[in-house]
Amino acid sequence: MAGHSKFKNIMYRKGAQDKKRAKLFSKLAKEITVAAKMGLPDPEHNPRLRAAILAARAQSMPKDNIDRAIKKSTDQGGDDYFDMRYEGFGPAGIGVIVEALTDNKNRTASEVRSIFSKNGGNLGETGSVSFMFDHVGSIEYGADVADTETMLEAAIEAGADDCESDEDGHVLICAPDALHEVAGALEEKFGEARSARLIWKPQNNIEVDEEKGETLLKLLDALDDCDDVQQVYANYEMSDAVFEKLSA
């Protein structure tokens, strides 16, 4: 599970657990298809597609699946998907941003609203939560790629705004419109990133205790289980002790 460290609580996703692998691959494939359909089916000339492929590789999605998802973008007909963003509040006033890809806006809005109301939260208006987050580019590398000082120097040279490192790896933050350029400069030095995408980064995190944390994780888990939901962001922080107890 993710969500309790300073990096992992930027974005909540449990990862490729076996029981969720098929659903995760389906979401990744949908993003690849939509990205390829909206731009060119060539990741070298389509930053969104490149980011989607990186995310798929990071979850060990087979190359055949990725190729099929790209090919699907050129098929005649098919569903038209829309990017949607929902904002709401969880327990303890935690702000939650939900990004979705849907072919039916009414269905998805109804499902997301229901998930919030059934899990101690409430759906808000657009802008009610996002002002507490920064929309930024995020580039991640493993800890073994470089030491902290080397990565910081490379981040500055590439034009990144910030670089944070810990035992899990390096996270570099840049302006949204600079993501492709910064990621390209870093790739020349360190190779392909673990991920390079636009995210919603909390400006401040709210500490949650065990009681609120249990309800919050149920909300985030339910949102993550929704087929139309692609990413979930929340501005919470949880101690390792509480997180491990709730994860047991």
C-alpha positions in Angstrom: 0.0 0.0 0.0 1.0 3.6 -0.5 0.0 6.8 1.0 1.9 7.3 4.3 5.3 8.7 3.3 6.0 12.3 2.1 6.2 11.1 -1.5 3.6 8.3 -1.4 0.9 10.5 0.1 1.1 12.7 -3.0 -0.7 10.0 -4.9 -2.7 7.1 -3.5 -2.4 3.9 -5.4 -1.9 0.4 -3.9 0.1 -0.7 -6.8 0.1 -4.0 -8.7 -1.1 -6.4 -6.1 -2.1 -9.6 -7.8 -5.8 -9.3 -7.2 -5.8 -5.8 -8.7 -3.4 -6.3 -11.5 -6.0 -6.9 -14.2 -7.9 -3.7 -13.2 -4.7 -1.7 -13.0 -3.6 -2.8 -16.4 -7.1 -1.9 -17.8 -6.7 1.6 -16.4 -3.2 2.0 -17.8 -4.3 0.7 -21.2 -7.2 3.2 -21.3 -4.8 6.1 -20.6 -2.4 4.9 -23.3 -5.2 4.6 -25.9 -6.7 8.0 -25.0 -3.3 9.6 -25.1 -2.4 8.1 -28.4 -5.9 9.0 -29.8 -5.6 12.7 -28.7 -2.1 13.1 -30.2 0.2 11.1 -32.3 0.6 7.4 -31.6 4.4 8.0 -31.3 5.6 8.6 -27.7 8.6 10.6 -29.0 6.2 13.3 -30.2 3.4 12.8 -27.7 4.4 13.7 -24.1 1.1 12.4 -22.6 1.5 9.0 -24.4 5.2 8.8 -23.2 4.1 9.4 -19.6 1.4 6.8 -19.9 3.8 4.2 -21.3 6.3 5.0 -18.5 3.5 4.4 -15.9 2.7 1.1 -17.6 6.3 -0.1 -17.6 6.7 0.9 -13.9 3.9 -1.6 -13.2 5.5 -4.3 -15.3 2.7 -4.2 -17.9 3.7 -6.5 -20.8 4.9 -4.8 -24.0 2.2 -6.6 -26.0 -0.5 -5.0 -23.9 1.1 -1.6 -24.4 1.3 -2.1 -28.2 -2.3 -3.3 -28.3 -3.5 -0.2 -26.4 -1.7 2.1 -28.8 -3.1 0.2 -31.9 -6.6 0.5 -30.4 -6.3 4.3 -30.7 -6.3 4.0 -34.5 -9.3 1.7 -34.7 -12.3 3.1 -36.4 -15.2 3.9 -34.1 -14.8 3.1 -30.4 -15.8 5.1 -27.4 -14.9 8.7 -26.9 -13.4 9.3 -23.4 -13.4 12.6 -21.5 -10.9 13.8 -18.9 -12.8 14.6 -15.7 -11.7 16.0 -12.4 -13.7 15.8 -9.2 -12.9 17.4 -5.9 -14.1 16.6 -2.4 -13.4 16.2 1.2 -12.7 13.1 3.3 -12.7 12.6 7.1 -10.8 15.2 9.1 -11.2 17.7 6.2 -8.7 15.9 4.0 -8.8 17.3 0.5 -9.2 14.7 -2.3 -8.7 15.2 -6.0 -10.0 12.5 -8.4 -8.9 12.3 -12.0 -11.1 10.1 -14.3 -11.4 9.0 -17.9 -15.0 8.3 -18.8 -17.3 7.7 -21.7 -20.3 8.6 -19.6 -19.9 11.8 -17.5 -23.2 11.3 -15.6 -22.4 7.7 -14.6 -19.0 8.6 -13.3 -20.1 11.6 -11.4 -22.9 9.6 -9.8 -20.4 6.8 -8.8 -17.8 9.2 -7.4 -20.4 11.1 -5.4 -21.8 7.9 -4.0 -18.3 6.7 -3.0 -17.7 9.9 -1.1 -21.0 9.9 0.7 -20.7 6.2 1.7 -17.2 6.6 3.1 -17.3 9.7 5.4 -16.7 12.3 2.7 -18.6 14.7 0.5 -18.1 15.8 -3.1 -17.4 19.5 -3.5 -17.5 22.0 -6.4 -14.7 22.4 -8.9 -12.0 24.5 -7.2 -13.0 23.7 -3.7 -10.0 21.6 -3.1 -7.5 22.1 -6.0 -6.4 25.5 -4.6 -4.7 23.6 -1.8 -2.6 21.7 -4.3 0.0 22.6 -6.9 -0.4 21.1 -10.4 3.2 20.2 -11.3 5.3 17.9 -13.3 6.8 15.0 -11.3 9.8 12.9 -12.4 10.8 9.9 -10.3 14.1 7.9 -10.3 15.2 5.0 -8.1 17.6 5.7 -5.3 20.3 3.6 -7.1 20.5 5.9 -10.1 22.5 8.7 -8.3 23.3 10.0 -4.9 21.4 13.0 -3.5 24.0 15.6 -4.4 24.4 14.4 -8.0 20.6 14.3 -8.6 20.2 17.8 -7.1 22.8 19.2 -9.4 21.2 17.5 -12.4 17.8 18.7 -11.4 19.0 22.3 -11.3 20.8 22.0 -14.7 17.6 20.4 -16.2 15.4 23.3 -15.0 13.5 21.5 -12.2 12.2 23.6 -9.4 12.8 21.1 -6.6 14.3 17.7 -5.8 13.6 15.6 -2.8 15.4 12.3 -2.1 15.0 9.5 0.5 15.6 5.8 0.6 12.8 5.2 -1.9 14.3 7.3 -4.6 14.3 10.8 -6.0 11.3 13.0 -6.9 11.9 16.1 -9.0 9.3 18.7 -9.4 9.0 21.2 -12.3 6.4 23.5 -13.9 3.7 21.6 -15.9 4.7 23.0 -19.2 8.4 22.1 -18.6 7.8 18.5 -17.9 8.7 17.1 -21.3 11.9 19.2 -21.5 13.1 18.5 -18.0 12.4 14.8 -18.3 14.3 14.7 -21.6 17.3 16.4 -20.1 17.4 14.0 -17.2 16.9 11.0 -19.4 20.0 11.9 -21.3 22.0 11.8 -18.1 20.3 9.0 -16.1 18.3 7.0 -18.6 14.5 6.5 -18.6 12.7 7.7 -15.5 10.6 5.5 -13.3 7.7 7.9 -14.0 7.2 11.3 -15.5 3.7 12.8 -15.3 1.6 15.7 -14.1 0.4 15.4 -10.6 -1.5 17.4 -7.9 1.0 18.0 -5.1 -0.4 19.1 -1.7 0.9 22.4 -0.4 0.4 21.1 3.2 -0.5 17.7 4.6 -2.9 17.1 7.4 -1.9 14.4 10.0 -4.6 11.8 10.5 -5.0 9.5 13.5 -6.0 5.8 13.5 -9.7 6.4 13.7 -9.9 9.0 10.9 -7.2 7.2 9.0 -9.2 4.0 8.8 -12.2 5.8 7.2 -10.0 7.8 4.9 -8.2 4.7 3.5 -11.6 3.1 2.9 -12.6 6.1 0.9 -9.4 6.2 -1.1 -9.5 2.5 -1.7 -13.1 2.7 -2.9 -12.2 5.5 -5.3 -9.2 3.5 -6.6 -11.5 0.6 -7.2 -13.8 2.6 -9.5 -13.2 1.6 -13.1 -13.4 5.2 -14.4 -11.0 6.6 -11.8 -7.3 6.9 -13.0 -5.6 8.8 -10.2 -6.4 9.9 -6.6 -4.5 12.6 -4.7 -5.1 13.5 -1.0 -3.3 15.9 1.3 -2.9 13.7 4.3 0.0 12.3 6.3 -0.1 9.2 8.5 2.6 7.8 10.8 4.2 4.6 9.8 2.9 3.0 13.0 -0.7 3.9 12.2 -0.4 2.9 8.6 1.1 -0.4 9.3 -1.6 -1.2 11.9 -4.3 -0.3 9.4 -2.6 -2.3 6.7 -2.3 -5.4 8.7 
